[in-house]
């Protein structure tokens, strides 16, 4: 059963007296445990689409089902609760909290969202620290570690709540090539181990090359869907 089903999605913005059609008649399905990339030039609608899937915005019309939930019908409080239960986010500029250690940054979503028993939190955080290769850096602060290490922490933080879906907006944009590939491989390994779906909005050909499904957006429309081993246009 598909994790995400988008049907006839439109998104309009009012800019002064002008209505901007950011997304037009978008429809697709994404299966669980997928590694997916939305690609297209700036202004093509990929970040807008990521924000809709992430319950950070609502479509103007159409249906968007995520994890069997019609997310367009959720109010602000319900949207926040849904994000906490189902979604993780990875950002281009890492968005770590500077006054928290690596360990505390990873722990933060658990305290905000789930707040389970301390022993459970500790075990989960330590497993992820080991998985992303940051155990020996856990007591450092963000300004004491490299960009690649920050993104590893951000990945661990995104996964700590056991989300079904992780949304990543240009997650390798601030990384050198070697570090970017290491981060991409880490995300693929996490997907394989945890069956988490990863969706990227990106210009980075390294991610596009590793994606198993690629949705190409042009002028707010879905121009093509490509899967490894072939492409279909629609």
N, C-alpha and C positions, 0 to 999 in steps of 0.2 A: 504493500500500500504506500502511495506517495507520501512523503513528508510535507511537501509544499505543492499546492495546486493554485495557480493563478489563472483566472478566466476573465478576459475582456477588461483588463485593468487600464484605467485612465487616471492621470494625475495632472490637475491644472493648478497653476499658481496665479494669483492676482499681483501684478507688479505695476503699481500706479493705476492707470486706466486700461492697461493691457493685460489680457489673459494669456499666460504662457502654457502651452500644452507640453508638459515635461515627459509624459508617458502616454502612448496611444495604442489601445487595443492589444495589450500584452497578455499572452497566454503561454503557460508552460507547466511542466511537472518536474519535480526533483525528488529522487528516491532517497531513502535513508542510506547513511554511510557513503555519500557521494563526495567527490572533490570537484567543485564546480567554479567556473570563473565567468563573471560578467565583464565583457570587454567592449571598448568603443572609445571614440574620441571624447575629449572634455565636452560636456553639455549633451551627451548622448542619452543620459538618463540612468546610468548604471548606479551611481550613488543614491539617487532618488529611489530606485528599486530596492536597494539594500536597506534603506531607511524604512520603507514600507514593510518589508519582511521582518525587520527588527522591531516593529511596533513603535517606531519613533515618529511615524507620520501615518496618515490614513489615505487610501486611494479616494479619488473623487467619485469614481464609480467602478463597478466590477466586483468580483469576489476573490478574496485571497485567503486560502485555508492554509494554516501552518499547524502541524501536530493536531489535526482534526478540530481546529478552532478557527472560526470565522473572525479573524483579528480586526477587521474593519468595524465590528460591532462592539468591541471592547471600549469601555470608558478609560479615562486616564489612569485611575487606580488599578483597574483590571489589567491594563496594558503593562504597567510596572510589575505586577505580580506574575504575569505571563512571561515577561522577559526574565525575571528571576528564576522561574522554574525551568524554562526551556532553552534559553539563549545565552551564548557567550559572545563577547565582542573583543576584537583586536584592532588597534588603531595604528595609523601611520606614525604618529608621534608618541606611541607607547602609552601615554596617559597614566603613568604610574604616579602614586601620591608621594611627593618628595620627602615628607616627614615620617613615612613608614619604611621599615626595612623590607627587603625582598620577601621574607617570610610573611610579614604583616600585610604587604600588598596582595599576596596570594590569598591570605586568610580573609581579607576584607569582604569579598562577596558572600562568603559563608556567614559572616556575622550579620551582614545586611539582609540576606535573603533567607537563609535556612537556620542558622544559629542552633545547630545540633550540639550534642555532647562534646566537651573539649577534647576528649580522647579520640573521638571520631574525626574531628577537624584536624587534629595533629597528624593522625595517620594518613589522611587524604593529602594534606599539604606536603608531608615528607615524601610520599610516593611520587607526587608530581615534581617536586624539587629534584628528585633523583632522575625522573624521566627526562627532564629538560636540562640535566647536567648542571644544576645550580645549587646543589646541597652545600658546597663549601663557600658559597657566597650569600647564604641565607640571612646573615646578620648585617650585611652591607646596605647602604641606602642607595637610591637610584643614581645619585650624582657620583657614586664611587664605582660604577660598573659601566661597561661599554654598551654601545647601541645594540649590538647583537645579543648581549646578555639581557638588556632591558626587554627586547622582544621575546626572549625565552621566558622571562618572568611574566610578560603579558599573555603568552600562550597558556602558561600554567594557571594564571588567574582566570582566563576565559574558560578553562576546562574544570576548575575546582568544584563547580556546582553540578558536575555531570550533565551538561546540557546536551540536548539532541542535535543542536545546531550552533555552529560558531560562524559569525559574520566578520569578515576581515576586509577593511577598507585600506587599500594600498599598504599592506603590512610590511613589505620589503623596500619601500621607497627610500628610506633613510639608511639602508644597509649596503655595504659593499657586496660584490658578486659572490665571493666565497661564503660570507656570512648569510647572504640571502638564500643560497642553496641549502646551507645547513638548517636554516629555519624552515624552509619548505619541506625538507626531508623529515624534520621533526614533526611537522604538522601531519604529514602523510602517515608517519608511524603512529601518532596519536589516533588518527582516524581508524587505522587498522586495529589498534588495540581496544579502542573504546566504542567503535562504530558511530563516531560523531560525524555529522555532515559538515563540511567546510564550504562556505561560499565566499568568493573573493570578488571585490570590485577593484580592477587593476589595469594599469598600462604595462606592467612588468612582463616581458616575454618569458622570463624564467618561470613565473607562475603559470602563465598561459601554456607553456610547453609541458608542464606537469599535470595540468588539469585534465580530468577524464571527460568532462562535459564543458563545452564553451558556448555561452550565449552571446552573440554579437549584436550590439545595439547601435542603431543609427537614427539620429533625429527623433529619439523617443519611441522608436519602433524596434521590435525584435526582427533583425534582418536575417539571422541564420542561427541554427543550432548545430554544433559539431560535436561528435563523440569520437573517441579514439577508434580509428578503424573506418571512419566515414563521416560524411556531413549530410545534413538535411536542411533544406531551406524552406522557410515558411514566413 
